[in-house]
């Protein structure tokens, strides 16, 4: 029985410093994942807008280049 009590006493308490650090680390890890997702969404959206703008702006040039390539083939 004494061995069991000793082992229970060695268990970390629920609010130990290690558990607090692990909780903080988990929260920071989740925040980093969310920031990465937002960054990639912003970069992807910006890239799509840029490609769309260039396509609309240079539509005639793109179409004439495509037609020229078709004629060559």
N, C-alpha and C positions, 0 to 999 in steps of 0.2 A: 504494500500500500504506500509505503514511503517513497518508493521509486516512482509510482504513478503521480504522486503529489509533486515530486521534484520535476518530473517531465512537464507537468501542467504549468508549473511556475516558470519553466524555461521558455514556454511559448510566448511569442510577442503579444503585447497588449493591442487591442484594436486601434488605438490612436498612437501607435509607436511612430518614431521619427522615420523609420524605414518605410512604413506603410504610407505615411504622408508624402514622402518623396516619390514613391511609386505612383500614387494617385496624381500628383502634380505632373509627373512624367507622362502618364497616360493622357491627361488633359492637353498637355503641350503637343503630344504626338497627334492627337485628333485635330487640334488647331492647325498644325502643319499640313496634314492631309487635306483639310478644307481649303487652306490657302493655295496649295498646289492645284487643286481642282479649279478654283476660281481663276488662277493664273492661266491655266491651259484653256479654259473657256474664253477668257478675254483674248488670248493670243489667237485662238482658232477663229473667233468671231471677227477680230480685226483683219486677219488674213482673208477671210471670206468676203468681207466688205471691200477690201482692196482689190481682190480679183474681180469681183462684180463691177466695181467702178471702172477698172481698166478694160474689161470686156465691153461695157457699154460705151466707153469713150472711144475705143479703137475698133468698134464693130466693123466698119467698112474695111479697114486695113486687114483685120483678121479674116473676114470673108473673102477678100480678094486673094489673100495668101492661100487659103484653103482651095479656092477655085483653081488657082495656078498649079497647086500640087496635084489636084485631080486631073487637070489637063496633061500634066507631065506623065502621070501613071497611065 
